[in-house]
Amino acid sequence: MKKIISVLLAVSVVLCSFGFCVAAADGKQYRDYNVYTLLGDSVASGYDDVEKDSTSCQFKYKENGYGAKVAKVLGAKLNSMACPAVRTVEMRYLLEDDYPADDYIFYGIAYDWQREGFKEEYRNAVREADIITVGIGGNDYLTYLVWVVLEEMDNTGLGVHKEFANKIKELIKEEGIDEEIFETIIDVASVMDVLPDLAQMLPTAFAEALKRYYVNWNCVIEDIYYYNEDVELYAIGGLNYSYCEIFDKIDDASGILYNIGKVVAEVGNRPQIDGAEKYGYTYVSTEGTDCVLTHPTPEGYTRIAELILDALPDVRYGYTDAAYGSEYYNAVYFMTRKGYMEGISDTEFGVKEKFTAGELAETLCNIAGETQDDAFAWATEKGFVTGKADSDVGYFALISALNSFSKDQGKADFFYSIRFLLFAVKNLFTEAAFGTVKRGTAAKVICGYCGL
């Protein structure tokens, strides 16, 4: 029991601006990311448990953080918008108008977050980004848990509870937090007979913290896409604290701390993992990253940077007929990355192959986010396609299908209709208007429909 309580208290691409790419050390080539925006908490900011200077990384460039390492490889400008103690609550406060934050808003942060114009700076960093990583969560359900428990104990008036809370606060402020201090905290708690009440508080507070985090995570992702719907977004998973050095020192043969750390990581990363499928961003697991107390070691930060870079797409993907720099690359890359279309093989997209009514139906079904067993039957019933699944699709049939689809999706307001009409007329003077639409041309036309 003592060790369980102690754990809970303890954890309370390369420059392409001018049309060329330089390969990374492993030969990988990245897209032209001009601006990289880093969002998140102390781990995202590059906070160091050894240095222990949170002011040095409050919305500032931190050379040893994973953000700086990734930006250097990509040759991108880094907008460092991460800060210790930040939660999804603070992010919603910065990204939403009149968000009703709680009593712990920017708790313990020395940065002047109320400075006039800071909200707009934060939002602009999201708006201008080509790529964003967001690493957040630990403060939502762990640090917040400690804050709530300590405040509750401070406010109970139950004899020594207030004294215990003050003692913990003093110990946490010590220069070092090691096994001896953990044991001291628990010894004090035992002597003061606090543990029974503490054990009753923890489950309720933890459940409430997780519930808030699960709701807020989705809101934060939607806020990011609201300001920048086309950004390439990566969610960085929380640490498995069982890999932290401090726990290696106080764990026993039972491995209970490892199991607790693993469970906390799995629970805390669940909304990030689920959201990847829901919103289309990429989830990057940090499993196996070494840490000191609750933050990565220098090697740990390097590892996270490498995991992010590994997750980025290689512009030299396998479709040789839609290679980087070709007229089809942008459209094919978008359609395949989003999962709207697939290639005809691992090495060929089939840009010159005919585009069939069945493929059109499948594409529209994917864009709509439908999970139909028979996409062609669904599209036929909707009136998007006619005829047989293997029949050719002409330009006017494609435009008609997209127009009907836009109405079905609620996009066909007056201004959208005018924009789409102009797009359709412009393409009358291209090869797309004559004969059967090819798969590469279809990808470009549908991207035009998507507003790219």
Secondary structure, DSSP 8 states (H G I E B T S, - for coil): -HHHHHHHHHT-----TTS-----TTS-------EEEEEESHHHHT--TTT--GGGGSSS--TTSHHHHHHHHHT-EEEEEE-TT--HHHHHHHHSTT----TTTTTT--S-TTSTTHHHHHHHHHHT-SEEEEE--HIIIIIHHHHHHHHHHHHH--TTHHHHHHHHHHHHTSS---HHHHHHHHHHHHHTT-HHHHHHHHHHHHHHHHHHHHHHHHHHHHHHHHH-TT-EEEEE----GGGBHHHHHH--TT-HHHHHHHHHHHHHHHHHHHHHHHH--EEE--TT--BSSSSB-HHHHHHHHHHHHHHS--SS-S-GGG-TTSTTHHHHHHHHHTTS---SSSS---TTSB-BHHHHHHHHHHHHT---S-HHHHHHHHTS--S-TTSB-BHHHHHHHHHHHHHHTT---HHHHHHHHHHHHHGGGSGGGSSB-BHHHHHHHHHHHTT-
